[in-house]
């Protein structure tokens, strides 16, 4: 990593202003790493109570002293021209990690976190060839990627770096996937975007800590251009079928241009599906919906040309898209009727609506190690710290409302937050406080939801919907709600993975027949028996329900896939297929872990479970466990030829 200390310190006034805007716990790690003074860790320990900037209550005089010491040290580096110190030893790294998040970071997390810190620069998950002749052989090993969303772009970058030829089939006319398709008002990420970005492609120009759709879409567009991927992407084209060829172990993939209907046939050595789980809007089955004469919208297929101003609007659903869209449109519409089936647990984050200051952007880009430590803090905040709160304690006496003592504390704190926001509005409180344990459904971040519910033009309706007529929604109590527009905030058909593509493996076995309508399974969420050289990104049981960035998960999966492809190419094998026993054992362990977790036992419905009650979307594992599972393929778990 190269830093120009003379340039960093050239304008001391600007430097002071930028450092004043930076987070003090993060700055302290920079100071420790540049100075080697580990006593600082003990000095700040009493004042750091969590990974967030607002979790620090350090005295101003101590903050000023640390900032002054750092400025003096930066000037010394500029004057002497000395080199950056080598990365600290592992035990010191662990102490630094613990100090800057306000709690002990266990030793088993350190290797994963050191990889994420990437002090040596570059891509720590890069796959290099182990054979001199491999790159030449790779040029004959063509791969087809389905989808140019977050995971598909990641796969394309990795394959290009390895010199493996590839083509990407994308059904839309632009990259971005979720962030291209979801354009509803207020759409944005609920993971901090300094974490919700590729580890090897940091971006320091985010305007908010939790960015909105257009900014996220622009990030993926820039990334595609930086890596020169556009010529490899076939836009406005969808995969019709992918059929394994028993004769030579190849895959025959048929794509269709969505405008002209023209079909193209590809013959490739491997297929990587990057279509994910959340790309097909789910429409509810409500009696009379087709008779409605007004406008019907879905948050996952938004018509941004349709004006909502002054309209009487119904919103069906109160989940992740509703909590962003409803408060955004409430000031514009004449009436907003929100139909809630089940309330959600909602948490506050002080940074959710905050903008990134110019000084903060500058230190992220220019100050040595700052961006890496900042990303680590976010990683920890959204990592495995709460995982144990989602696991059932069989001896806990209050199973109907919480899972264990820590889950109960979440419930108490969240309930108090609801009361603080709604005051003495007992009728609203009855409607919005869930009767199931925290995290039984996706935890949502407050987007002024409770403020919106108290607007005069907003009504929260908890009575079930009976039917829809030409100009109104009728609830089961007989009430009639006249509306001009119905917005479906009802999520996606997440369990119909790879639908409607026709995917066939060995002996013509159809993946749709193997999985049924809603029971997808895969080893590590990546590979399926009878489907050689067919790999999944964001496959079954890889969605994150307890925290983390889905991009991290995809990077783990893509490293695993890249190592599989490297092994095939370097050994000269044609194909690899996961053993059925390995696949089944993994899924049994997955199901067993889920049987003890909140999404199975939490006494409420959620989109993570299929019609049989099996969790098919979420991963039950800690991030650190999944990172270890996917770090190195065990080729004894595969049939090869």
Secondary structure, DSSP 8 states (H G I E B T S, - for coil): ----HHHHTSSHHHHHHHHHHS-HHHHHHHHHHHH--THHHHHHHTTB-SSSGGGB---HHHHHHHHHHHHHHHHHHHHH---------HHHHHHHHHHHHTS---HHHHHHHHHHH-TT-S-TT----SSTTHHHHHTT--EEEE--SHHHHHHHHHHHHHT--EEEE-SSSSS-THHHH---TT-B-SS-TTTSS-TTS--S--SBSS-BHHHHHHHHHHHHHHTT-GGGEETTEEEEEEEEETTTTEEEEEEEETTT--EEEEEESEEEE---SS-SB-----TTGGG--SEEEETTB--TTS--TT-EEEEE--SHHHHHHHHHHTTTSSEEEEE-SS---EE--TTTT-B--HHHHHHHHHSTTHHHHHHHHHHHHTTTTTGGGGB--TT-S-TTT-SSHHHHHHHHHHHHHHHHHHTT-HHHHHHHS-SS-TTSS--EE-SSHHHHHTSTTEEEE-S-EEEEETTEEEETTS-EEE-SEEEE---B-TTSTTTT-EEE-GGG-BHHHHHTTT----BTTTB-TT-TTEEESS-TT-B-SSSS-HHHHHHHHHHHHHHHHHHHHHHT---EEE-HHHHHHHHHHHHHHHTTBHHHHSSS--TTB-TTS-B-SB--S-HHHHHHHTTS--GGGEEE-
